[in-house]
């Protein structure tokens, strides 16, 4: 899948995985209006996949829901036990995904403190073993999403470590673990990483602070990456992958209604809270946005959202 993308595209554009954000409803909207080349799911714990039973397991598997419009679709997982990655890989392949991505970049303390996510940068041998075991358990391409270091930039050494295992792709966020999402992404470091990855025969996508299609093109040309993952700029603007500027008010609010309806269709009625943050992201950049956003934060259904927005527009 990755090889085909890189062979056919001068620049690969993808939706970056974001925990609690890039669920199936958001990916539906991005697939319909942005049409990126690849999308990644929210990450799921390999430990949870192993131990969860009953209703909890059903909720976890809902994270892996997708429809055909979202292809190619890659499932992302995290953890620190190689044997559980092998088990997860077999499940992901059985679900029909196009690839598996191993998260080695999440900076959340509850994830990294036990050696998962970006915590794997501290334990390169374990990181390599996770890649090796995952690849051996599946015929799907295995890719990595990671960061430029823990408390200092170590891209050259870290890229060499990962490339020894020949992943199908590396997506690199230009901040260290300690930075979380503060400060600016270091694209100079991403550029140096690209040199190492290409020298060792691999492919790399850059990630961090890309706000538009034009900026993605510029980053590829300037820093030599094979493409870009866009994350936060897609919040409230699913067309960021094809449009050079954010849509106007009416389009954003029509998207908000459609997104809410799709969320309910997939996840059912009675659990609308996760949708509210998306409604907030759609409400920006126009007169009356603050007041409308305040009202939408109280909504409990797509029907209520549609009523409030129609009232606002009329």
C-alpha positions in Angstrom: 0.0 0.0 0.0 2.7 2.5 1.0 4.9 1.6 -1.9 2.1 2.1 -4.3 1.4 5.5 -2.8 5.0 6.7 -3.1 5.3 5.3 -6.6 2.2 7.2 -7.9 2.3 10.4 -5.9 4.8 13.3 -6.0 3.6 14.2 -2.5 1.6 11.9 -0.2 -1.0 13.7 2.0 -2.5 12.0 5.0 -4.8 12.6 8.0 -2.7 12.4 11.1 -4.1 10.2 13.9 -5.3 12.1 16.9 -6.6 10.4 20.0 -10.2 11.3 20.7 -10.5 13.2 17.4 -10.0 11.1 14.2 -12.8 8.8 14.8 -14.8 7.2 12.0 -17.2 10.2 11.7 -14.4 12.7 11.3 -12.6 10.4 8.8 -15.8 10.1 6.8 -15.9 13.9 6.5 -12.3 14.2 5.6 -12.6 11.4 3.0 -15.6 13.1 1.4 -14.4 16.7 1.3 -10.6 16.4 1.6 -9.7 13.2 -0.1 -6.2 12.7 1.4 -4.1 9.9 0.1 -4.1 7.9 3.3 -5.8 8.0 6.8 -4.8 6.6 10.1 -7.2 5.6 12.9 -7.0 6.8 16.5 -4.6 4.6 18.4 -5.7 1.6 20.4 -3.8 -0.1 23.2 -2.5 -3.6 22.3 -2.9 -4.5 26.0 -6.6 -3.4 25.9 -7.2 -5.5 22.8 -5.7 -8.5 24.6 -7.5 -8.2 27.9 -10.8 -6.5 27.1 -13.9 -8.6 27.0 -17.6 -8.1 26.5 -18.9 -4.6 26.1 -15.5 -3.0 26.7 -14.1 -4.9 23.8 -17.0 -3.9 21.6 -16.3 -0.2 22.4 -12.6 -0.7 21.5 -13.4 -2.3 18.2 -15.6 0.6 17.4 -12.4 2.7 17.2 -11.4 0.5 14.3 -14.7 1.1 12.4 -14.2 2.5 8.9 -16.1 2.5 5.6 -14.8 2.0 2.1 -14.5 5.7 1.3 -11.7 6.0 3.9 -9.3 3.7 2.0 -6.4 3.3 2.2 -6.9 3.1 5.9 -4.2 2.2 8.5 -4.9 1.1 12.0 -2.7 2.5 14.7 -1.8 0.7 17.9 0.4 1.4 20.9 2.0 -0.5 23.7 5.4 -2.0 24.9 4.9 -5.8 24.7 6.0 -7.3 21.3 3.9 -10.4 21.7 0.8 -8.3 22.0 1.6 -6.4 18.9 1.7 -9.7 17.0 -1.8 -10.6 18.3 -3.1 -7.1 17.4 -1.6 -7.3 13.9 -3.5 -10.5 13.2 -6.7 -8.9 14.4 -6.1 -5.8 12.3 -5.5 -7.8 9.2 -8.7 -9.8 9.8 -10.6 -6.5 9.9 -9.5 -5.6 6.4 -7.2 -2.7 7.1 -4.6 -1.6 4.5 -1.7 -1.3 7.0 -0.6 -1.2 10.6 1.0 1.8 12.2 2.9 1.6 15.5 2.7 4.7 17.6 6.1 5.6 19.0 5.2 9.3 19.3 2.4 9.9 21.8 3.7 12.2 24.6 0.9 11.7 27.1 2.3 10.9 30.5 0.1 7.9 31.1 1.3 6.4 27.8 5.0 7.3 27.7 5.8 6.7 31.4 5.4 2.9 31.0 7.5 2.8 27.8 4.8 3.1 25.2 4.3 5.8 22.6 7.2 8.2 22.6 8.6 6.4 25.6 9.9 3.7 23.1 12.5 6.2 21.9 14.3 5.5 25.3 14.4 1.8 24.6 15.5 1.3 20.9 16.0 -2.5 21.2 12.4 -2.9 22.4 11.2 -0.6 19.6 13.0 -2.8 17.1 11.7 -6.0 18.5 8.1 -4.6 18.3 8.6 -3.8 14.6 10.1 -7.2 13.9 7.4 -9.2 15.7 4.6 -7.1 14.1 6.0 -7.6 10.6 6.4 -11.3 11.1 2.8 -11.6 12.3 1.1 -10.0 9.2 1.3 -9.5 5.5 0.2 -5.9 5.9 2.8 -3.1 5.6 4.0 -1.9 9.0 4.8 1.8 9.5 5.9 4.0 12.4 4.8 7.4 13.8 7.2 8.9 16.1 9.0 12.1 17.4 12.4 13.7 17.0 13.5 12.7 20.6 12.6 12.6 24.2 14.2 15.7 25.9 16.7 16.4 23.1 16.8 15.9 19.3 18.2 12.5 18.3 16.8 12.2 14.8 19.8 10.8 13.1 20.4 8.0 15.6 16.7 7.3 16.0 16.0 7.1 12.3 18.9 4.7 11.8 17.5 2.5 14.6 14.0 2.4 13.0 15.3 2.0 9.4 17.3 -1.1 10.4 13.9 -2.8 10.7 12.8 -1.6 7.3 9.3 -0.1 8.1 7.1 0.6 5.2 7.0 4.3 6.2 8.0 6.6 9.0 5.9 9.6 9.9 7.8 12.1 12.0 6.4 14.8 14.3 8.8 17.6 14.7 8.7 18.0 18.5 10.3 16.1 21.3 8.3 14.2 23.9 9.0 16.9 26.5 7.6 19.6 24.2 4.3 17.9 24.0 2.5 20.2 21.5 4.2 23.4 22.6 6.5 25.6 20.6 7.1 25.1 16.9 7.7 21.9 15.1 11.4 21.6 14.1 11.3 21.0 10.4 15.0 21.4 10.1 15.3 18.2 12.3 12.6 16.5 10.1 14.8 17.4 7.0 17.8 15.8 8.6 15.8 12.7 9.4 14.6 12.6 5.7 18.2 12.4 4.6 18.9 9.4 6.8 15.7 7.6 5.9 16.3 8.1 2.1 19.9 7.1 2.4 18.7 3.8 3.9 16.1 3.3 1.2 12.9 4.3 3.1 10.1 6.9 2.9 9.2 9.6 5.4 6.2 11.9 6.0 6.7 15.1 8.0 4.2 16.3 10.6 3.7 19.4 12.7 2.1 22.8 12.3 1.1 22.4 8.6 -2.0 24.6 8.2 -2.8 24.4 4.5 -2.2 22.6 1.2 0.2 25.3 0.1 2.2 24.9 3.3 2.4 21.1 2.8 3.8 21.6 -0.7 6.3 24.0 0.6 7.5 21.7 3.4 8.0 18.8 0.9 10.0 21.0 -1.4 12.1 22.6 1.3 12.8 19.6 3.6 12.8 16.7 1.2 10.1 14.6 2.8 7.9 12.3 0.7 4.7 13.9 2.0 2.9 15.4 5.0 0.4 14.4 7.7 -2.0 17.1 8.6 -3.7 17.0 12.0 -5.1 19.9 13.9 -5.6 22.0 10.7 -8.3 19.4 9.7 -10.3 20.1 12.8 -13.4 21.9 11.6 -12.0 22.0 8.1 -12.1 18.6 6.4 -11.3 20.2 3.0 -7.9 21.4 4.2 -6.2 18.8 2.0 -7.6 20.3 -1.2 -8.5 23.9 -0.4 -6.1 26.8 -0.1 -8.1 28.6 2.5 -10.8 27.7 5.1 -14.4 27.6 3.9 -16.8 30.3 4.7 -19.4 30.3 7.4 -22.3 28.6 5.6 -20.2 25.7 4.4 -18.6 25.1 7.8 -22.0 25.0 9.5 -23.4 22.6 6.8 -20.4 20.4 7.6 -21.2 20.6 11.3 -24.7 19.3 10.7 -23.6 16.5 8.4 -20.8 15.5 10.8 -23.2 15.4 13.8 -25.6 13.2 11.8 -22.8 10.8 10.8 -21.5 10.6 14.3 -25.0 9.5 15.5 -25.3 7.1 12.7 -22.0 5.3 13.6 -22.0 5.6 17.4 -25.7 5.8 18.2 -27.9 8.1 20.1 -27.1 9.0 23.8 -23.3 9.5 23.6 -23.1 12.9 21.9 -20.5 14.4 24.2 -17.4 13.5 22.0 -19.0 15.3 19.1 -19.2 18.7 20.9 -15.5 19.5 20.4 -15.9 19.1 16.6 -18.9 21.5 16.7 -16.7 24.0 18.4 -14.0 23.7 15.7 -16.6 24.4 13.0 -17.6 27.6 14.8 -14.8 30.0 14.2 -13.8 32.8 11.9 -17.2 34.5 11.4 -19.5 37.0 13.1 -21.5 35.4 15.9 -19.3 32.3 16.1 -18.6 32.7 19.9 -22.3 32.8 20.7 -23.2 29.9 18.4 -20.4 27.8 19.8 -21.7 28.4 23.3 -25.1 27.1 22.3 -23.7 24.1 20.5 -21.7 23.0 23.5 -25.1 22.2 25.1 -26.4 20.0 22.3 -27.2 16.3 22.9 -28.2 15.2 19.4 -27.8 15.9 15.7 -31.4 17.0 15.5 -30.7 19.7 18.1 -27.6 20.8 16.3 -29.5 21.1 13.0 -32.2 23.2 14.7 -29.8 25.6 16.3 -27.7 26.1 13.2 -30.8 26.6 11.0 -32.1 29.2 13.5 -28.7 31.0 13.4 -28.5 31.0 9.6 -32.0 32.3 9.2 
